[in-house]
Amino acid sequence: MRHGTLKNLSLLVQFMKILRFLWHASSSIHDKIQCELVAKAEMIIQRVVLNSRPGKNGVPVAENFRLEQSTIPDTVQEGQVRVKTLYLSVDPYMRCGMNEDTGSDYLQPWQLSEVADGGGVGVVEESKHHNLAKGDFVTSFTWPWQTAAILNGDLLQKLVPQLVNGRLSYFLGAAGITGLTALLGIREKGHVAVGANQTMVVSGAAGACGSLAGQIGRLEGCSRVVGIAGTDEKCSILVQEMGFDAAINYKKGDVAKQLRELCPGGVDVYFDNVGGHISDTVISQMNQNSHIILCGQISQYNKDVPYPPPLPPDIEKIQKEKNITRERFLVLNYMDKQEESVLQLCQWIQEGKLKD
């Protein structure tokens, strides 16, 4: 949710704070009402619904959402489970879901006065599904933003906490769709090869996907990984905790100059999360036959533009002259590789090689 130079990076943070505020507000009263029954044998819950749309060129605000009380049946039907929500994931793509037209054939818009949804993890509290029992941990990519829900058990994936050393939230991060996006993006579009002495640059490097992409790029064989983020603190974390060789605070100094200094041999792989001016700067320093992993364009999500947004003419000329690949990447197209990829991610987590 940043424009051009990414000076609106805070919009994504603001969006996350909005949802966190709403969810914490519900949590403060959830314990008192979770098991309360109403006259019609229903359970009272709290949920977050879409209250209004910001408009395709607007900035999300707290008033776009509404925290409200609702109910769910107290009993489940055959094939269903009742779950308690433990974790929810707030992701940049959700900005598109706030529009009446998401601009994507795989993403459905949130409806006004209806509950929002996204990646979630919860625990089964009651089950009439043959493969799920009380106490099982489950996840879904369309988990409703409410304290409890009755869901179709066939649409849930059973989790094995031991795979992530008991840290269930990792199934929404490093061992979930975010980790899959980073790993499969690098493998399918990055063309990283061990021993090829490749330099990778990651924009939005302190974000959920970017921080994983840098670590995975190193694990897959990149000899140098440089991140771009928006504060000195984020840059410090990338280098000291996430294993990046260097990081650039795009709000300070000349980004192009710093890139030339930190990537003297040019850029071979660019994991692009942001688009806009920052990406134009990186592309201008990419090598012949290099590769762009087009993961996201969050600097453009508050603009009514096609996806992926077209490059400026001068940058497009560089891309074509240097034969730089720039293909749209959608992780959902690679679900046949999900199981082996998740096992790889979990192995790295268990070995302490991948941090969420």
N, C-alpha and C positions, 0 to 999 in steps of 0.2 A: 504494500500500500504506500508506495513512495513514488514521487514524481521526479523524472529527470535525474537530478543529482542525488536522489535518494534522501532529500532533506525531510521527506515525510515517512521515513522508516518508523517513526514513533506511532504512526497510525496503526500498524500491526500490533504494537505493544498496547496502544489504547484499546483496540478491539479486544485483545485478550483480557485487559483489566476490566472491561465492561462485563464480560462473561464471568470472570472470576468473582467480581463484586456480586453479581446476581446469584451465582452458585453459593457463595459463602453466606449470602443473606438467607438462602433456603436452608443451608446446613444448620444455621443457628436455631431454627425452630423445628427441624426435621425430627430430632429425637423425641420431641414431645408429641408429635402427631402421627409418626410413622405407623403405629399399630392401632390408631384410633379408627373405629368403625362408625359409619353413618347408618341411618335407618334402613337403607336399601342394601345392606351388606356390601358396602363398598369401602375401599381404603382411601384415605386422604393422602395426597402427595403434593409436592411442589414441582413446578415445571417452568421452563423458560420458553416463551413464544416470541415470534416475530411480531412486533407491534406496528412497525412502519418500515418503509423502504427508504434508504438514503438517496436513491437515484443513481443512475449509472455513473455520474460524475461527482457524486457526493461523498462525504466522509462519514463513516459510521459513528453514531453517538449512542449514549446509553438509552436515550428515548426510543431508539429503534427496537428495543427489546422490552419485554414485560415479564415480571415474575408473578405467577399466579398460583392459586390453589386449585387443584382438580381432584378427580377420583379415578380409581381403577377398580374393577371387580375384585372381590375378596377371594374368589375361587378361580382356578384355571381349568381350561378345557383340554381334551386330549391333544397331545402334540405341542402344548404350550408350557412355558415356565414363567414363574414370577421371579424377577431379579431385583436386587438392590444395586444401585449405581455406586461404583467405587471411584472410577476415574473417567474423565472426559478429555478429549483432545480438541484444542482450538487451533485451526490451521488457516493459512492464507487463502486457500481456495474457497473458503466459506464466504469470503466477500462477494464472490460471484453468485453464490446461492441467495444472497440478499436481494439480487435483482430479479425482476419478473422474467427476464430472459437471461439465462446464465451464459449464453454464448457457447454452450457445449452440449453435445448430444448425450454425454454420459452423466451429466450432473443436473439433477432436478432442482428447481428453485424452492426455497422455503415459502410456505404459504402464510399469508397474514392471519394472525390469531391462532396459528397452529404451532405445535412444538417444534423447535429446531432439532437437528440431529447431526451426528458425525461419529467419529471413532469413539468407542467407549469400552470399558471393562467393568464387569460386575460379578456378583456372586448369586448363584441360584438359591432361592429361599423356599421354593415349592416347585415341584416338577410333575408333569404328566407326559414327559417325553421319554422314549425308550432308551435314549443314549445319554441323558443328563439326569443327575441326581442332586439332591440338596447338598449344598456346600461346594459344588463345582464352580470353578471360575471360568467365565466365558467372555467373548468379545464379539463385536460387530462393527462394520463400517457405517451402519445407519442406526446407531444407538440414540434413542430419544433423550433430550436434555431434561430429565426429570429424576426425582429421587428414587423412584421405583417404577417398574413397568411389567406388563405381561407381554411376552414376545413369543414368536414362532420359534420353537427349538431348532427346526431345520435350518434356520438362517443364522444360527450362532455357531461360533467355533470354540470348542473346548480347549482350555489352556492348561499347560503343564508348568506350574510356577518354578519347578526345579531348573528349567531351561534358562531362566534369567536370575538364578540365585534368589528366588522369592520376591523379586522387585516387579510386581505386577504392572506398574506403569510403563515398564520397558516394552510391553506388548503394544503400546501406542507410540513408541519411539523407536529405539534402536532395533528391537525385534519385531516391529510392526510395519505398517505401511510406509512410515517415514524411512526406516532402515532399508526396506525393500526398494524404495524409490532411489535412494542413494546408491545402493549396491548394483541394482540392475541398470540404472542409468549409466554408471561407470563401465559396467561390463558390456552393455549393448550399444552404447553410443560414444563412449570415451576411448575405446580401442587402446586401453592401457596394457603395456607389455613389460614383464619383468626384464630388467637389464637394458631397457631402451633409453634410459636416462631422460625421462620425460618430466616436464614441469607442469604442475596443475595449479590453476588459480580458481578459487571459490568465492563467489560473491554471496552476500547474505550469509557469511561464513559462521556467524554466531547463532544463527537460527537452528531449529531442530534438524532440518535436512542438511543444511550447509555444514554444520559441525561434524555430522556423521560422514558426509561426503569427503571431507578432508582427511579424516582418519582412515576411511576405506580406500581412498586413493593411494595413501601410503602403503596400506596392507596389500593392495593389489599390484604394487610395483613402481609407483611414481617416486622419483628420486628427490623431488622438491615439491613442497605444497605451501602455497601462499594464500592467506585468507584476506578478505576485505570486509570490514565491519564498521560500526558507527561510533564506538567509544574506545578510549584507551583501555578501560577495564575489560571490555570484550576481547580486544586484541591480545591483552595479557593472558586471558584464560585460554585463548586459542593456542598460544605458543607454549605456555607453561603446563597446561593440563591436557590439551587435545592433540599435542604432537605436531602442530603446524611449525614449519621452519621460520615463518615470519607472518606478520599481519599488518595491514594498512588501515589506519583510521581515515576513511574517505572525507571526513569533515575537517581534517587538518592537512594542510600542505597540498602539493601537486601530486595527484594520484598517478598520472602518467609518468612523472619523473620517478616516483617511488617504485613503480612497477619495473621501469627500466633498470633500476638499481638492484632490485630484489630478484628479478628474472633476467639476468644478463644474456641468457641464451634464448630468450623469447618464451612464449607460452605455447605448450603443446596440447593441453587439455583445459577447457574452461567449463566449470560447472556453474551454469548461469541460473541464479535464482531471482534476479532482479530486473534485468532489462535496462532500458533507458541509457542515460549518459555514461554510467559506470561501465556497462557492458560495451558500449561503443569504444570506450578507452581501452578495455582489455582486448577486444577484437583487433584493434589497430596494431597491437603488439604480438599477435599470434603468428606462429610459424607456418611455412608451407605445408599443406596436407595435414593441418591440425584439426581438432574436433571440439565442437561446442555441444555440451550436454544441456539441452533446453528443458530445464526442470520447471522453472517458474519465471514470471515477469511481474513481480509484485509492485514495482514502481508504476505499473500501468493499470492495476486493478480498479482504481477509482476513475478510469477513463473509458469512454465508449469507443474502444478500438478493437480490431480483430485480433484473434490469437492464432499464432504468435504475431506480435506487432511487427510491421515491416521495419527494416533497418533504414537509417538515413542513406541517401544515395552514395555518399562518399564511403561509408562503412560497408555498404553492400558491394561496392566496387572492390574493396580490399578482400572481402570474403570470397568473391568469385575469382579474383586474380590469384589468390593463395590457395584456392581449392579447399576452403575451410567448410567442413560439414556442419550444418545447422538444421537438424531435423527435430520435429516435435516428438517429445517422449511422454508416453502415458504408461505408467506402471501396470495398469489394469490389463494391458495387452500382453503381459508376460506372466500371467498367473499360472501357466504350466510350469514355471520355474520357481513358484512360491515356496514349496516345501523344502527343496534343497537349499534355497537361498536363506530361508529363516533358520535352518539348522546351522548354516555357516555363520550367520550373525550371532546366534546363541553361543556357538563355540568361541567366537572372539570375545563375547561378553564374559563367559566363564573363565577364559584365560586372562582376562583383564586387559585385553588389547583394544576394546571398543567401549567408550564411555558415552553415556546418554546425557 
